[in-house]
Amino acid sequence: MLKPTLASTLASLLLALSFSNANADVIPYPNSGTENPAVVGSFFALNTGSLNIWFGGKGGASFTDILTASVNGVDTGVSLNNQTATLGQYFNFGSVTAGDIVTFTLTVFNTGDVWSQNPALNPDSANHIYTTAFSGGVIGSTFVPASTYIAFEDLPKDVADFNYLDLQIYAKSGVVAAIPEPSTWAMMILGFPGVGFMAYRRKSKPALMAA
């Protein structure tokens, strides 16, 4: 009875690991080629803690885009570079309190353009941001919890491809629990059968000695 139970448990755990290791797909802007009509005036921190940011990619962007953020109008002093950040890399953009207003700004190093999430503040009056909910998943080799997916367009309206892939992030406010890396999960799973076998041996040994 032990072997089928142990085998089925191991199979289930390995199956779970395979799903966990599958990278979450890039969340595409559904109307690529046209300006996003959904305007985001402000982001509000839902929880007190850190402003947690994970890098989600740069598409095929060749320009160097620098992401910064302000909380209640005060620059956090932290930045993210789309050319040097690695997929799934974590950034702590400082502390927030539930209800704080968070504003993101994209500066294009190559052109000097500065794009706000508020189209009214942009020189071309265009919307340079796309956002949607993210249910959580593995990005690169990092598990990113349920958060807000935010993606940016770095070109002016008259030449923009409006695919909103030039700099992508996942943002979440509050305390984020530490989650093992996929490689750690694999080691843990491979160790479970050994632990079970040792427990079985310890339980069986006294009975054998008594006999």
N, C-alpha and C positions, 0 to 999 in steps of 0.2 A: 504493500500500500504506500510505502514511503516514496518509492521511485516515481510512480506516476504523478503524485502530488508535487514532488520537488520539480519534476520536469515541466509540468504544466505551469507552475509558478514562475520558473525561469523563462519559459517561452513568453508568458504574458509580460514579464518585466522587459525582456529584450524587444518585444513588439512596441512597448511604450517608449523605449529608448529610441527606436528607429523613427517613430513619429516626432520625438523631441528633437532629434538631430536634423530633421528636414527643415531647411531654411524657409522662413516665412517669405512668401512672394512679395515683391514690390507692389505697393498699392497704387495702381495706375489712376491718373486723372482721367475720368470717363469721357471727357470731350477734348482730347488732345488736338491741338491746333487752333483752338478758340479760347479766348480769355475766360477765365473762371468767373461766372456771374455771382458766386456766393462770397460776399464780402465779410471778412472777419474784422470787426472793429477792435476788439480786445480779447485777451485770454485772461481768465481768472483762476488763481490757484485754488484748487478744491480742498487741499489738505495742507496742514502746517508741517514743515520739514524742509527738505532740500528740493531745489528745482532740478530734477533728474533729466538728463538728456542722453539719448543714445543715437549715434550716427547711423543713418539708414542707407547711405549711398549718394552718388553724384551723377548717376546715369552716364551719359557720355560727355559730360561737361568738361571743357578744356580750360575755361577761365577759373581763376582762383577766387572762390567766394568765402568771405569771412562772416560767420554768424555771431551776432552779439545779442544780448538781452538786457532789458531794464525792468526793474521791479518798482512799481509806483513812481516811475520817472527817473529812477536812479540806476545808472549802469552797474551791472554786476561785476564788471572787470574780468569776465571770463569770455573766451572766444573759441570758435570751432572753425577749422580750415578744411574745406571739402577736398583739398588735394593731399592733405597729410593725415587726416583722420582715417582710421581703419573701420571696416564694416562691423557694426555692433559695439564700437568703442564707447565707453561710458564717460560722461562729463558731469561734474557737479557744478551747476551755475549759481550756487549760493543758497541762502536760506529764504524761505517764503512763509508767509502766514496765510491761512485760509482766507480768501477774499481779496488778496493782493492782485493788482493788475500787472500782468506780464506782457511786455511788448518785445517782439523780435525784429531785428534789423539785419538786412543782408547788404554787405559792402562788396562790390566787385573790384578786386585789386587791379585788374587789367584795364578797366575803363574808368574807374573812379565813380561809377554809378552807385547810388545808395537807395535801396528799396525798402520801404516800410510795409508792414502788414496792412496798413491803412492806405488805400489807393489815393485818397485825397492829399496825402503827403508826398506822393511820388511825382517826379517831373513829368511823366507821361500820363499821369492819372489812371494808370492801369493797375489791375489786381495781380500782384506777383506772388500770391500764396494760395495753396490748396491744402485743406485739412479735412480729416475724417477720423473716425474712431478706429482703434487697433485693438483686437481682442487678445493679443499676446502671442508670442512665438519666438523661435530661435532666429536671430539676425547675426549672420556670420557664425561665430561660435558662442554667442551670448544669448541667454534667455532674456527677452524683454517683456515685462509684464504688460497687462492691459494698460493702454496709454492713448495719447493723441498723436496721430501721424500728421506731420506738417512738412510740406514740400514747397520749394521755391523755384521761380523762374528768374534767371539772371540777365536776360536781354531786354532792351527797350521794346515797347509795343510795336514799333514799325518794323522790327526785324525778329521779334520773338517767335519761337516755335510753339510756345505755350504748352509744353509737355509737363512742366512742373516737376522736373527730376534733377535739377542742377545741384540742389543740396536738400537732402531729406533727413529728417530727425523724428525721433519718438520722444515725447515729452510727458513727464508725470511729476506731480508735486507730492510731497510727503515723504514718509519713511518707507524705503523699499527693502524688503527682506532679502537677505543673502541667499542666492540660489546656486547650487553646485553647477560647475561647467559640465558639458556633456561627457568629457573624458572622465570626470569624477564620478558621474552617474554610472559609467561603464564599469569602473573599478568596484563601485558599491554593489552593482548587480552581480558581477562575477564573484564577489565575496559572499553573497547570500547563501549559495548552496553549501559552501564550506562551513558557515556558521550553523546552518541547519544540521549538517552531518555531525558536527562536533556535539551539538546539543543532543542529537539522537544517541551518539556513542556514550555520552555521560549518563544519559537516562538508562541505557541498556546495561552498562558495565556493572552496577550494583546487583542487578538481577542475575547476571551471569555468575557473579562471585557468590551470591547466595545459593545458587543451584549447586 
